[in-house]
């Protein structure tokens, strides 16, 4: 199997993202800083009993919009089926996560600092 220049670059970029995410996750763990990933936050929002849910069918696609306001967090999630399209989270008025599927697809499992 022969790899071309762009394939080497893609593999190197992927390896650096993985290393960075691993180091960030370990730091948060050692420093006892609460953290989560985009899929974990999305599942939390979807399962929380206080989440407001709106379902719409747009252009023959089913979309679900979730909004959760708690004492410390304001969370907004958009999905199409199982796919996370958008996730925004605020803590005490300050944004701590802004995920867009078209922009941040490779960062789904990056640890996010929750406070």
Secondary structure as UniProt FT lines:
FT   HELIX           5..30
FT   TURN            31..32
FT   STRAND          35..36
FT   HELIX           38..47
FT   TURN            49..50
FT   STRAND          52..58
FT   TURN            59..60
FT   STRAND          61..69
FT   STRAND          73..80
FT   TURN            81..82
FT   STRAND          83..91
FT   TURN            92..93
FT   STRAND          94..100
FT   HELIX           101..104
FT   HELIX           105..107
FT   TURN            108..109
FT   STRAND          112..113
//
